[in-house]
Amino acid sequence: MKLRIKYRLLFTMLAATGVVVVCMFLIMQWSVGHGFLAYVNTMEKDRLQRLAHVLEQSYGRSGNWGFLQQEPSTWFDVVAATREGREGGDSDNAQRRMGRRGFANLSGQGQHNPQRFAYRFEGRVVLLDRDKHLIQGTQGSLDTAQVKKLTSDGEVIGYLALRPRQRLTDTYQLLFVKQQKLTMGLVAIVMLLVSAALSLPLAHRLVEPIKRLAASMHRLASGEYDTRVPVASSDELGQLARDFNTLALSLENNERARRRYLADISHELRTPLSILRGEIEALQDGVRPLGPDSMRSLHAEVMHLSRLVEDLYQISMSDIGALNYRKELVDLTELLEDALEPFSAKFRGKNIALRQQLPDDDLIVFADGVRLNQLFSNLLDNSLKYTDQGGELSVRLRRDGGRAVVEFADSAPGVQPEELPRLFDRLFRVENSRNRALGGAGLGLAICKNIVEAHEGTIAALPSPRGGVLIRIELPLTGSRT
C-alpha cells in the first residue's frame, strides 16, 4: 500500500517535532536536576558562611577549640542552629536549645543510616585547626571541598571546609524535582498533540497545490493540452505552476501546428494526385486523346508532386538531424556566382533585372558547398516566382566584421510586416491562390532556415527598399570560428 504524500509529510513533521520535543524534555530534565542541585549548593554556601561566623565568635570568647573537643555534641548543636538561620547564637545558646537531644537525634540518624547522613550538610562539613588537623567532621578528601579561612583578631584560627553535594537526598527536594519533571513530561505530550493538530491541516495545505498539479499533469499526458494550473503563490510551487502552464501552451501550439501541417500536406498531395487521376481517367475513357499535350500535362503534375515529396523529405531529414553535411573551406563569393549563373537566363525571360554586388576578395567559410548552393537556388527560385515582370532582384555579398552577409532584395509584390517572421514556417504562404499556379508548397524557406542554422548562421526576412522582401543571411567566416 502506497503512503500518500500528505501523510508522509505529516509523519515527517511529527517526527521532527517529536525529536525536538524529546531533546528539549531531556535537556530540561537534566537542567532542572543539576540546576536545583546547584541552587542547594549555593544555599549551603550561605549556611557555611553563617556557621563560620558563629564559630569565630565562639572561638573569640573561649580562646581555643576546647569547647568543641570536650563536648562533641556542641558541634552538632552549632551546625543545627545555622540550619535554622539564627547566626547570632553562640555555642552555649545552641547547647541550651538543642541539649543532648540534638546530638542524640543526629547520632541516631548516622547510626541507622550512615550513608544518608554522609550526604547531609552535617556529614559534609569539616572543621580544621590552623595546622589543618581535624577537629570535627568526618575524615576524607577535601580536594573538591570549599574551604573558608576562620580568623579571630586578625589571626588564622582554623579552616571550615564543605564537601559539595553530589546528589539530592532530602525528601522534599526530591519531591520538588520529581514534580517539575512530571510537569515537563506533560508539557512535552501537550506539545506533541498540538503539533499533530497543526501539522495535519498544514500538510494538507502544502500538498493541495501538488495534487492539483499532478491531476493537471495526468490530463496533459492524456492529450488535454488546454489544461492550465492556477498560480496562487510566488514560491517554488508557483514557479512550477507557471512552468507547467508554459509547457502546456507549447504542447497545445505544437499540436495545433502538427494538425495544420498534416492538413496542409494532405491538401498539397491531394491536388496533384487528383489532377493526375483526372487526366489518366480522361485518357482511359477516350475523352482526351493521348498526345504530346496530354503527356506534357501529366509530366508537369508528376514533377510538381516529385518536388513536393522531395521538399518534405528534405525538411524531415533536417528536423531529425539526418541531413549529411560535408563541410570544408569554401569561397562564398565563388559559390554565389555559381548559383546565379543558371538563373540569369530565367530572370531575363521573365523580364526581371538581376543585379549583383559581389566583393573582389575571397570570403572563406567552413560549409557544405552543395547545401549552400541549394540555399541560394531556393532563394533565387522564390524571387523568380514571386516578383512581378519588369521588376528587379538585387543580390549583394559583403563582409561585416567576422561574418559574411548575403542579401536578396526583390521588388513588388511585398509582404505585410506582421507576416514576415512567418515566411520561414512550414507550409506558410501569403497568397494561397497563387501557389498552385506558381508551384510553391511553402517549404522552400523552411528548408533554407534549416540549412543556415546548420552552418551556425542566421536568416531573417525584412521589408525590401525596392518594395518586395529582403532576405538577409549571415554566416561566420573562418577567422571568427571557435
Secondary structure as GFF3:
##gff-version 3
##sequence-region A 1 482
A	DSSP	alpha_helix	5	62	.	.	.	ID=ss1
A	DSSP	alpha_helix	66	70	.	.	.	ID=ss2
A	DSSP	alpha_helix	72	83	.	.	.	ID=ss3
A	DSSP	alpha_helix	91	112	.	.	.	ID=ss4
A	DSSP	alpha_helix	114	119	.	.	.	ID=ss5
A	DSSP	alpha_helix	121	124	.	.	.	ID=ss6
A	DSSP	beta_strand	125	129	.	.	.	ID=ss7
A	DSSP	beta_strand	134	136	.	.	.	ID=ss8
A	DSSP	beta_strand	146	152	.	.	.	ID=ss9
A	DSSP	beta_strand	155	162	.	.	.	ID=ss10
A	DSSP	alpha_helix	171	221	.	.	.	ID=ss11
A	DSSP	alpha_helix	236	285	.	.	.	ID=ss12
A	DSSP	alpha_helix	292	319	.	.	.	ID=ss13
A	DSSP	beta_strand	328	331	.	.	.	ID=ss14
A	DSSP	alpha_helix	332	340	.	.	.	ID=ss15
A	DSSP	three_ten_helix	341	343	.	.	.	ID=ss16
A	DSSP	alpha_helix	344	349	.	.	.	ID=ss17
A	DSSP	beta_strand	353	357	.	.	.	ID=ss18
A	DSSP	beta_strand	364	367	.	.	.	ID=ss19
A	DSSP	alpha_helix	369	386	.	.	.	ID=ss20
A	DSSP	beta_strand	392	400	.	.	.	ID=ss21
A	DSSP	beta_strand	403	411	.	.	.	ID=ss22
A	DSSP	three_ten_helix	417	424	.	.	.	ID=ss23
A	DSSP	alpha_helix	432	438	.	.	.	ID=ss24
A	DSSP	alpha_helix	444	454	.	.	.	ID=ss25
A	DSSP	beta_strand	458	463	.	.	.	ID=ss26
A	DSSP	beta_strand	467	476	.	.	.	ID=ss27
A	DSSP	three_ten_helix	478	480	.	.	.	ID=ss28
###
